[in-house]
Amino acid sequence: MSEGRILTGDEEIRERLSSAKTIAVIGISPKPDRDSYRVAAYLQRQGYRIIPVRPAQAEILGEKAYPSLDDVPGTVDIVDVFRRPDQVPVHAEEALRRRPRIFWMQEGIEHAESAERLTRAGIDVVMNRCLMREHARLLG
């Protein structure tokens, strides 16, 4: 198995975003005024299938919500994390079981230890970047 990488270059991020189809959004809020909701709504408008991961929610943005990444059926290309840095390791563990192509930590979120474990397992990682801003800048 090849190692994943911490993605920082525009070309590699653009290529991954262009080929992705499904994004699981961990920590998405059901409130339209929250960043996680706005980012997911933007990505949905861009044609991605959004899978909300939020306990105690049945549906967000018209999509069935799941209590954890482990409960999501099918393939996930990108795991987009809207959780505090200290909560990242549990989601990294879920990602190690799910094997997405990218584990994306939103702006303000970094966890070097989790990034190292994920890349060693062949999963690319983005840290401290807004997926919506990067998409708009690179593909908008």
Secondary structure, DSSP 8 states (H G I E B T S, - for coil): -----B--SHHHHHHHHHH--EEEEET--S-TTSHHHHHHHHHHHTT-EEEEE-TT-SEETTEE-BSSGGG--S--SEEEE-S-GGGHHHHHHHHHHH--SEEEE-TT---HHHHHHHHHTT-EEE-S--HHHHHHHHH-
